[in-house]
Amino acid sequence: MTEQAERYDRIATGYARWWAPIIAPQAVALLDHLEPAIAAGARRIIDIGTGTGTLAIAAIRRWPEIEVVGIDASSGMTDVAAAEADHLLGVADRRRFDTRVAFADGLPFDDGSFDVAISSFVFQLVPNRFRALREARRVLRPGGTLAYVSWLAEHRAFKPDADFDAALDEIGIGERDWDDRSGDLPSVEGAIAQLRRAGFAAVSGETGLLEHPFDVEGYVGFMTSFDEEDLVSSLDAQERETLLAGLRRRLGARPAAELVLRLSTVTVRGARPGTTGSRWSSRREARLSDRP
């Protein structure tokens, strides 16, 4: 297990509570790009990095004839995804969703096992995105579709983050060391080019914008139970109390407009060269002919 998978095991519950609802609108919008494939008869979908199952469950609800296998490197996340499916799906729909613990660059499936591959906010996390894209291509049938959404690399200051750093400084820890999120996509053009190099055809892409309005307690919960859970849990009780008091004081002084998180996204779509149109159509016609 990787260090990253272990971290997501620890924060799976916090992820489901605080982060999954924030990214859900952008993730679910990815399904619009799959309508042509579903209309053509695609039925078997792999959700790469299923997380808490948001995208997979939305697909199950939207298309009553599909099956989804959600894979994630974190067993904690697949456990949460399964629990979410148990809660949100009826018995018949629940049977159409399965989860597996697996890595994006080593999928435990035969070549050509799926009609569609989807992924939301995962390909920026994998150690080697090109290798993971090639693996997605391998498990797709000829003509199968891959669609994924990820973050666009940019520097967009979020003032509540400065408040958190100031509160840390107040208890003598100092500001956090910021990394450059090197896995984020440098541009939509770069994402398109990489998908083509990975062997996909008919590639297209577009940018988008995620906007989420926090309130004070929402941001505090997000930071303490997900984003900086490791740091906050390492503090003693007095340090934690002082940190949160200072953070709430600073956040409370900000106008609501400054509590809106804005992050740019990139959505990319491509197909494995070849065609399964006749195969999908024949399967669809067989099903229709069996109906009374």
N, C-alpha and C positions, 0 to 999 in steps of 0.2 A: 504494500500500500504506500502511496506517495504521501508526502507531508501535506499536500493540498487536499487529498482525499480525507486524511485524518482531521484536518481543520473543518471540512464540511460535515464530517460526522458529528463534531462537537457542536456546530452552530446550526444544524438542520432545523431544529424547532424555531430558532430565532429567524432563520432565513424564511421559513414558511409564514411567520407572523409579520415580519417587518419588510422584507425585500421582495418576495414573490409578488405581493399585490402591487408594488410600485412598477415592476417591469411587465406585469401581465398584459396591459393594453398593447404594448409594442410587440410582445411575443405572439399574442393571439392574432394580431393583424397579419402575421406571416401566413396564416392559413388562406388568406385571399389569393395568394400566389399559387396555390395548389388546385384551385377550382378546375382548370383545364385538365389536369392529370386525373382528378377524381371523376370528372365527367367522361373521360375516355376509358374509365374502368379500373383505375388504380385502386387497390384495396389493402395492400399490406404496407404499413408505414413503420419506420424506425425513428424514434425521437432520441437524438444523440445528446446526452447530458440532460436527462429529463427533469432533474431537480425535484421539485415538489409535484411534478406532473401537470402543471398548469396547461401547457401547450397540448399535451397528449389528451387530457380530459376534455379540453375544448374541441379537439378534433373528433373524439368519440361522440360528443354531443351533436356536433354539426353534421356528421356523415354517418348514418345508421348502418352502413354496410362495411365499414372499414375495420381493420384490426391494427392496434398499435403496440409495439414493443418499445418500452422506454429503458434506455441504458444510462447508467451513471457510475462514475468511479467511486462514489461514496455510498456505502450501504445504509448510512443514516438517512441520506436523501431518498433512496429508493424505498426505505421503510415509510417515510413520510408520504411519498407519492402513492404508495399502496393504501395507506390510511386515508388519504384524501379521496382516492377513487372509491374506497369502501363507503365513505360518507356522502359523496356527491353523485354517484352513479347507481342506477338500479341494477338488479341482479343480472339481467341479460346484457346490459351495456358493460357491466364490470367484467364479464367474461371476455370482452374484446380488448382488454388492456392487461399487458403483462410487463413485469419489470425484471431487469437483470443487472447485476453488478459487473461492469466492464469498462474498459478504457476506450476512448474515441479512436486511438491509433492502433487498436488491437481488438476489433469486433469479433465476437465468437459465433460468427454466422458464415454459411457458405456463400460463395460468389453468387450474385444475382438473387439474393433472398428477398429483396424488398422492391416495391414499386416506387416508393417515395422515401426520402430522408429529410428530416427537419431538425433544426437545432436553434435554440434561442439563448444568446449570451453565454456561449460555451467555447466557441472556437478561439476566443481571445485568451482562454485559460490553458489550453493544451500546450504541452512542451514543444510540439512541432506541428503547426497548423497544416502545412503542406502534406505531411504524412497522414494526418487525420482526414484531410479532404480526399486523398487517394484511397483511404480505407472506406470512406463513404461511397466513393465511386465503385469500389470493388463489390460491395454488397448490394448495389443497385442492379436491377435488370437493365439490359440495353433499352434505352429510351426512358429510363427512370429519372425522376426529378429530385434534385437537392435544392432546398431553400433554407437559408439561415440568416439570422439577424445578430449583429454584434455591435460593439462600440466603435465610434470614430475617434481616432486619436486627436485630442485637442486639449488646450488649457483653458478651462472655463471656471473661474473662481466662484466658489460657493461660500458666502459669508458665514453661515453657521459653522463651517469647518474651521474658519479662523477663530470663531468663538470657542470651539472645543480646544484648539491649540492654546488659546489664551488661558482657558481654565486649567489646562495641564501645567502651563508655566506658573500659574498661581500656586500650585502645590509643589513646585520645585522639580517637576519632571522635565519641563521644556517641550518645545514644539516637536511634533512627529517628523520623522524623515520621510519625505514624499518620494515615491518612485515614479517613473514616467509611464507606468502601465504599458510596457513594451509590447504586449500582445494585442493591443487595440489596433484596428485597421487604419493605415496611414491615409487612405483615401478610397473613395468608391471605385476609382479607376484601378487602383492597386489591387483591390479585392477581386475585381473582375478579371484582371490579368492573372492573378494567382489561381483562380478557379479554372481558367483556361489551361494553365500549365499543368494543373492536376488532372487534365484529361476530359474536362467538361465542354460541351458545345452549347450553342444558343444561350450564352451567358448574358445576363442583364443585372443591373443594380441600381439602387437609389438610396438617397439619404433620408433621414427622418429625425424627429426631435421628441424625446421623452420629457414630459413636464409633470412634476409631482409636487403639489403644495403640502408642505409639512406644517404641523402646528408644533408648539414647544414640546409637548410630551411625546408626540410622534417622532421627532428628531432625537430626543433623549433615548427613547426605546430602541430606535434604529441603531444608534451608536453603541449603546451598552449591551444589547442582546445580539447584534450581528456585526456591524462594521468594525468596531473596536472591542469586541467581546473579550479577546485575549488580554488586551491592555487593561481594561476596566476590572476584570476579574482578578488581576494580579495585585491590585491596590488593597491596602488594609481598609477597615471600615471608616476610619476618620478621613483618610485620603479620598475615598469614594464619595463620602458625604460632602466634603468641601468641593470636589470636582463638580458634582452634579448641581450643587447650589450655585456655583459660579457660572456654569453653563446655562442654567435656567434663567439666571439674572440677565445675562447677555442676550439670550434669545428673546426674552420677554421685551427687551428694549427695541427690537427690530420691527419694522413694518411687515405686514404679511407678504408683500411682494418680494422681500429679501429672503423669505423662507421657501421659495419655489425652486426646487431642484430642476435643472435643465441639462440634459445630456444628449449629444448627437449620436445617431445610430446609422448603421449601414445594413441594408438588406440586399442579399445577392441570391440569384437563382440560376441554375444551369441544369443540363441534362446529360446523362451518360450517352455517348453516341450509339446509334442504332435505333431500332423501333420495336415496340411491343404493342403497337396499335391493334394488330390483328389478334394477338394473344389475349389482350385485355377485352377486346370486343367479343371474342368467342366465349370467354368466361362469363361476360355479362349477359350475352344472349342465352347461354345455357341456363343461367339462373332465372332469367325472365321466362324461358320456356317451361320451367318447372312450376311456375306460379299458376294457381287455378284461374 
